[in-house]
Amino acid sequence: MKNNIKFNEWLVGFTEYNGSFNININNNKIIYNYKIIQKINNKQLIYKIKDELKVGEIIIKNNIIIYKLNDISKIIDVILPIYDKYPLLSNNYNNYIKFKECILISNDITLNNNNKLLKINNIINKDISNNQSPIWNNIKYNEIKSINDIKDKISKSWLTGLIETEGSFYIKRESYSNISEYGKYKHYFGISLKSDPIILYSIKYLFHIKSNIKFYNNYYILETSNYRSLNNIIKYFILNNNNNIFNSNKSFEFTLWKRTLLNNKDKYDKLYKIQQIIRLNKI
């Protein structure tokens, strides 16, 4: 990980919506796996995660790379302590809690297999989908009024991990224009989540984004092109040596986006070309 980034906190942010805690029962055999899936163009990052955790395996299928760990003892020793110390902020917290409870039951030598299966099935079937991560202390998204309400909830390492997977730095054509044959282009930052609007509201206040959060096609969406907000974002993710703190392909995307925002934001022919490069980088 780059300077100022704490791996364990970063990993929790990275896996909020990109990690899974799976329980499968097949012929009375219980199988657990902790899994992270990325496109193959992020394979160096997946190998870095494996190197940091020092457990698990990597599987490559077509254009997908998967980090997977299904050894119960290693999950207990390596994975559970991370997510216990740094709780997930999203609804994925509920999946983790079920996963942890079931693993501890499977590992309980005082129970026979039938009792284990009964207890585990009860946990799997228990509806805790609406339970909020304890990090929010039952605060609702519409109760957040300022940065003071969330500043102790979100760390830079966690948010960097989240933005690596869910955030986007992009350039969008605003309109056709007589200014150039390419039209008028603007820089944007955006993030969309299927659940947990409280996370978007926290990001909104953190970067002083004035735009309202929208709900469209079952996603909560936060997006801004405000120059002041974009500069706040740049300052947040830049190190003293002017490098950024991202570890995935997001680093390349952010670098191009930042450079053209600061130096070429009115050169629409250049922005068109950079827009295409950023789009190709996402494929």
Order of alpha helices (4+ residues) and beta strands (2+ residues): alpha-beta-beta-alpha-beta-beta-alpha-alpha-alpha-alpha-beta-beta-alpha-beta-beta-alpha-alpha-alpha
